Amino acid sequence: MTSAFSALALAAALAASPTTTLAQTAAPAAQAPAATPAPTGLPIAAVVDWLKAQGLTVGEVQGGDQPYVQIRESGDLAWTVTFNSCEKQICGDLQFGAGFSNPQVTLDKANTWNAERRFTKAFYEPPSSGRADGAAILQQDVVVLNGIGPSQLTDSVAIWRSLLPAFALHVGYFTPGAATPAN
């Protein structure tokens, strides 16, 4: 009895529903062209100005389609900010990066760093024809939000700047107790 009632209720509901003709579904309504959305993220110039306001030595924007700037820290540390997902000089994400090459750099050191740390990732590049020693590359990706301004980078830059010298020490670029390269 229950299944007959359900089938009867379903048939009644279908009979009572409005019908759509093939002609109604075949002709979509005309729509106004969508406006091109404004690029989202941070302007490159605003990021560069903000980094300089933090007391960092920032080089000129380089790279054309893949823009980046070089940052010179005190001592012998240098790193880059690469601008990604850019449209009209406004970028949706950034990547901080630095590389170190010296005899103490190994794949195990890069892997240990990744296993013990968050927020940054390390890569190992074996020696090549242009470089006698292995290289360790450290990177940190930063997604930026629209409408907040460059001050949203404060925490990301602070994390990067605290981990960068620790990584340089970890891979043997710095010697313990010194802020100068080991080689």
C-alpha positions as CSV (number, residue, x, y, z in Angstrom):
1,M,0.0,0.0,0.0
2,T,2.8,2.4,0.8
3,S,4.5,1.9,-2.6
4,A,1.2,2.5,-4.5
5,F,0.7,5.7,-2.5
6,S,4.2,6.9,-3.3
7,A,3.8,6.2,-7.0
8,L,0.4,8.0,-7.0
9,A,1.9,11.0,-5.1
10,L,4.8,11.2,-7.6
11,A,2.4,11.0,-10.6
12,A,0.2,13.8,-9.1
13,A,3.3,16.0,-8.5
14,L,4.6,15.5,-12.0
15,A,1.1,16.3,-13.5
16,A,0.8,19.5,-11.4
17,S,4.3,20.8,-12.3
18,P,4.6,23.4,-15.1
19,T,5.9,22.1,-18.4
20,T,8.7,23.5,-20.4
21,T,8.7,23.3,-24.2
22,L,11.7,22.6,-26.3
23,A,11.5,26.1,-27.8
24,Q,11.9,27.6,-24.3
25,T,15.0,25.6,-23.5
26,A,16.6,26.1,-26.9
27,A,16.8,29.9,-26.9
28,P,18.9,31.3,-24.0
29,A,18.1,34.8,-22.9
30,A,20.5,37.4,-24.3
31,Q,23.0,38.6,-21.7
32,A,25.0,41.7,-21.5
33,P,28.8,41.2,-22.0
34,A,30.5,40.7,-18.7
35,A,32.9,43.5,-17.6
36,T,36.5,42.5,-17.4
37,P,37.3,42.0,-13.7
38,A,40.1,44.1,-12.3
39,P,43.3,42.2,-11.5
40,T,43.5,41.0,-7.9
41,G,46.5,41.1,-5.6
42,L,49.2,43.7,-4.9
43,P,50.9,46.1,-7.2
44,I,54.6,45.4,-7.7
45,A,55.5,49.0,-7.0
46,A,53.6,49.0,-3.7
47,V,55.4,45.8,-2.6
48,V,58.8,47.3,-3.5
49,D,58.0,50.5,-1.7
50,W,56.8,48.6,1.4
51,L,59.9,46.4,1.5
52,K,62.1,49.6,1.3
53,A,60.1,51.1,4.1
54,Q,61.0,48.0,6.2
55,G,64.6,49.0,5.9
56,L,65.5,46.5,3.3
57,T,67.8,47.2,0.4
58,V,65.7,46.4,-2.7
59,G,67.1,46.2,-6.2
60,E,65.3,47.2,-9.4
61,V,62.5,45.1,-10.8
62,Q,63.9,42.5,-13.2
63,G,62.6,39.7,-15.3
64,G,59.9,41.0,-17.7
65,D,57.2,38.3,-17.8
66,Q,58.4,36.8,-14.5
67,P,59.2,39.9,-12.5
68,Y,61.4,39.7,-9.4
69,V,63.5,41.9,-7.1
70,Q,66.7,41.1,-5.3
71,I,66.8,41.9,-1.5
72,R,70.2,42.5,0.2
73,E,70.1,41.7,3.9
74,S,72.9,42.9,6.2
75,G,76.0,40.8,5.9
76,D,76.1,38.2,3.1
77,L,72.4,37.3,2.8
78,A,70.5,38.0,-0.3
79,W,67.1,36.8,-1.4
80,T,64.6,37.4,-4.1
81,V,60.9,38.2,-4.2
82,T,59.4,36.7,-7.4
83,F,56.0,38.1,-8.4
84,N,53.5,35.5,-9.7
85,S,50.0,35.5,-11.2
86,C,50.5,39.0,-12.4
87,E,48.2,41.1,-14.6
88,K,48.9,44.7,-15.3
89,Q,51.7,44.8,-12.7
90,I,49.3,43.5,-10.0
91,C,50.2,40.1,-8.6
92,G,48.2,37.5,-6.8
93,D,51.0,35.7,-5.1
94,L,54.7,36.1,-4.3
95,Q,57.6,33.7,-3.7
96,F,60.6,34.4,-1.5
97,G,63.7,32.5,-2.5
98,A,67.4,32.1,-1.7
99,G,70.1,29.8,-2.8
100,F,73.3,28.6,-1.1
101,S,76.2,26.6,-2.6
102,N,79.0,25.3,-0.6
103,P,80.7,21.9,0.1
104,Q,78.5,21.2,3.1
105,V,75.2,21.3,1.2
106,T,73.7,17.8,0.8
107,L,70.4,16.3,-0.1
108,D,70.1,15.0,3.5
109,K,70.3,18.5,4.8
110,A,67.6,19.8,2.6
111,N,65.4,16.8,3.5
112,T,66.0,17.2,7.2
113,W,65.0,20.9,6.9
114,N,61.8,20.0,5.2
115,A,61.0,17.3,7.8
116,E,61.6,19.6,10.8
117,R,60.3,23.0,9.6
118,R,57.1,24.5,8.3
119,F,56.4,27.5,6.1
120,T,59.4,27.1,3.8
121,K,60.6,24.3,1.5
122,A,64.1,23.4,0.6
123,F,65.4,21.8,-2.6
124,Y,68.8,20.3,-3.4
125,E,70.6,20.7,-6.7
126,P,73.6,18.4,-7.2
127,P,76.9,19.9,-8.5
128,S,76.8,20.7,-12.1
129,S,79.3,21.7,-14.8
130,G,79.1,25.3,-13.8
131,R,79.2,24.6,-10.0
132,A,81.6,22.3,-8.1
133,D,79.4,22.2,-5.0
134,G,75.8,21.2,-4.4
135,A,73.2,24.0,-3.9
136,A,70.3,24.3,-1.5
137,I,67.4,26.5,-2.5
138,L,64.9,27.8,0.1
139,Q,61.5,29.0,-0.9
140,Q,58.3,30.4,0.7
141,D,55.1,31.0,-1.2
142,V,52.8,33.9,-0.1
143,V,49.2,34.3,-1.4
144,V,48.1,37.9,-1.2
145,L,44.6,39.2,-0.6
146,N,42.9,41.9,-2.5
147,G,42.2,45.3,-0.9
148,I,44.4,44.9,2.2
149,G,47.7,46.4,1.0
150,P,51.3,45.3,1.4
151,S,51.1,45.4,5.2
152,Q,49.6,41.9,4.9
153,L,53.2,40.8,4.1
154,T,54.4,41.7,7.6
155,D,54.1,38.2,9.1
156,S,55.3,36.4,6.0
157,V,58.4,38.5,5.7
158,A,59.1,38.1,9.4
159,I,58.9,34.3,9.2
160,W,61.1,34.4,6.1
161,R,63.7,36.6,7.6
162,S,63.9,34.5,10.8
163,L,64.2,31.2,8.8
164,L,66.6,32.4,6.1
165,P,69.7,32.7,8.4
166,A,68.8,29.5,10.2
167,F,68.7,27.7,6.9
168,A,72.1,29.3,5.9
169,L,73.5,27.9,9.1
170,H,71.8,24.5,8.6
171,V,73.3,23.9,5.2
172,G,76.8,25.1,6.3
173,Y,76.8,28.4,4.5
174,F,77.3,30.2,7.8
175,T,79.4,28.9,10.6
176,P,77.9,28.8,14.1
177,G,78.3,32.1,15.9
178,A,79.2,34.0,12.7
179,A,77.1,35.9,10.2
180,T,79.6,35.3,7.4
181,P,79.9,32.5,4.9
182,A,81.9,29.4,6.0
183,N,83.7,29.2,2.7
